[in-house]
């Protein structure tokens, strides 16, 4: 079985991160894409077999305004960690004709769950706050690089988790780490963060399949649902194997 992570952009002009982990937890594929056709073509060899898609983007949006119920519920648990969701509703132009995530899942022909990497990393690694590797005003390149490298190190630590994820020997992961380590440009960091987030998405699919009792689903299939490792007060769940 393959666990497919998709860090989906809002539109087909922005980069989408793609990652695939196998049954053994080894990263088998890592890249970026733009159009839906490109995504389907790149993931085709993996979705031709049994697979689960974990998509960082809304799959179901029916509310005309405000947050979806799943977002409101997740925000109650994760707001203190600065890991709340932005609202999704049909008043936004991206969702007036359905969602890109659902269309893509249909084109790939495999079951899909919506995931949220910020919440997942807080729960998996016991973070007090989300890592600040996303580009926002006031964040300089040194801080963005440091935070993204920290995330990559945490992902690498999942080699000792239950279930394990092995990324360190994949050549594209190594290339991304070298790029992030040496760059002084925000544009390079922006290109790297999407595939890294996609790896987190793929791990959530693997984690949810192997440890369903340690996963929380916010919302429902009718109004939208987000799947994430459950918050725990006992420490970094993924890396410690608890």
Residue pairs with C-beta under 8 A, 6 or more apart in sequence:
1 22
1 23
1 49
1 50
1 51
1 52
1 209
2 20
2 21
2 22
2 23
2 28
2 46
2 47
2 49
2 50
2 51
2 52
3 20
3 21
3 22
3 51
3 52
3 54
3 202
3 203
3 205
3 206
3 209
4 18
4 19
4 20
4 43
4 46
4 47
4 51
4 52
4 53
4 54
4 108
4 110
4 202
4 205
5 17
5 18
5 19
5 20
5 21
5 54
5 56
5 115
5 197
5 198
5 199
5 200
5 201
5 202
5 203
5 204
5 205
6 16
6 17
6 18
6 39
6 43
6 53
6 54
6 55
6 56
6 57
6 101
6 104
6 198
6 201
7 16
7 17
7 18
7 56
7 117
7 194
7 195
7 197
7 198
7 201
8 16
8 55
8 56
8 57
8 100
8 101
8 104
9 15
9 16
9 34
9 194
10 57
10 94
10 100
11 94
11 100
12 34
12 35
12 36
13 34
14 34
15 32
15 33
15 34
15 190
15 191
15 194
16 32
16 33
16 34
16 39
16 194
16 198
17 31
17 32
17 193
17 194
17 195
17 196
17 197
17 198
17 199
18 29
18 30
18 31
18 32
18 33
18 39
18 42
18 43
18 195
18 198
19 27
19 29
19 30
19 195
19 198
19 199
19 201
19 202
20 27
20 28
20 29
20 30
20 43
20 46
20 51
20 202
21 27
21 28
21 165
21 199
21 202
21 203
21 205
21 206
22 28
24 166
25 163
25 164
25 165
25 166
25 206
26 166
26 170
27 165
27 166
27 167
27 170
27 173
27 199
27 202
28 46
28 170
29 42
29 43
29 46
30 170
30 172
30 173
30 176
30 195
30 198
30 199
31 42
31 172
31 195
32 191
32 194
32 195
33 39
33 42
36 100
36 103
36 104
36 107
39 104
40 104
40 107
40 108
43 108
44 108
47 53
47 108
47 109
47 110
51 110
52 110
52 111
52 112
52 113
52 205
52 208
52 209
53 105
53 108
53 110
53 111
53 112
53 113
53 205
54 112
54 113
54 115
54 201
54 202
54 204
54 205
54 208
54 227
55 101
55 104
55 105
55 112
55 113
55 114
55 115
55 201
56 114
56 115
56 116
56 117
56 197
56 198
56 201
57 99
57 100
57 101
57 114
58 68
58 88
58 95
58 99
58 101
58 114
58 224
59 99
59 101
59 102
59 105
59 112
59 113
59 114
59 224
59 225
60 68
60 99
60 102
60 114
60 221
60 222
60 223
60 224
60 225
61 68
61 88
61 89
61 90
61 95
61 99
61 224
62 68
62 90
62 222
62 223
62 224
63 69
63 88
63 89
63 90
63 223
64 89
64 90
64 91
65 89
65 91
66 87
66 89
67 75
67 85
67 87
67 88
67 89
68 87
68 88
68 89
68 219
68 223
68 224
69 219
69 220
69 223
69 224
70 114
70 218
70 219
70 220
70 223
70 224
70 225
70 226
71 84
71 85
71 86
71 87
71 88
71 218
71 219
71 224
71 226
73 218
73 219
74 84
74 85
74 116
74 119
74 218
74 226
74 228
75 84
75 85
77 216
77 218
77 231
78 84
78 118
78 119
78 122
78 231
81 119
81 122
81 127
81 128
81 129
81 130
82 129
82 130
83 116
83 118
83 119
83 122
83 130
85 116
85 226
88 95
88 224
89 95
90 96
94 100
101 112
101 114
102 112
105 111
105 112
113 204
113 205
113 208
113 225
113 227
114 224
114 225
114 226
114 227
115 201
115 204
115 205
115 226
115 227
115 228
116 226
116 228
117 197
117 200
117 201
117 204
118 130
119 226
119 228
120 200
120 201
120 203
120 204
120 228
120 229
121 127
121 130
121 131
121 151
121 154
121 200
122 129
122 130
122 231
123 228
123 229
123 230
123 231
123 232
123 237
124 154
124 158
124 161
124 203
124 207
124 229
124 236
124 237
124 238
124 239
125 154
125 157
125 236
125 238
125 239
126 232
126 235
126 236
126 237
131 147
131 148
131 150
131 151
132 139
132 143
132 144
132 147
133 144
133 147
133 148
133 150
133 151
133 189
133 193
134 144
134 193
135 144
135 186
135 189
135 190
141 183
141 184
141 185
141 186
141 189
144 186
144 189
145 180
145 181
145 183
145 189
148 180
148 189
148 192
148 193
148 196
149 177
149 180
149 181
151 196
152 176
152 177
152 180
152 196
154 239
155 165
155 167
155 196
155 199
155 200
155 203
156 167
156 168
157 239
158 164
158 165
158 167
158 203
158 238
158 239
159 165
159 166
159 167
159 168
160 239
160 241
161 238
161 239
161 240
161 241
162 210
162 211
162 241
163 206
163 207
163 210
163 211
165 199
165 202
165 203
165 206
167 173
167 199
168 174
172 195
173 199
176 192
176 195
176 196
179 188
179 191
179 192
180 188
180 189
180 192
183 189
203 238
204 227
204 228
204 229
207 214
207 215
207 229
207 238
208 215
208 227
208 229
211 229
214 229
214 230
214 232
214 237
215 227
215 228
215 229
215 230
216 227
216 228
216 229
216 230
216 231
217 225
217 226
217 227
218 225
218 226
218 227
218 228
219 225
219 226
229 237
229 238
230 237
232 242
234 242
235 242
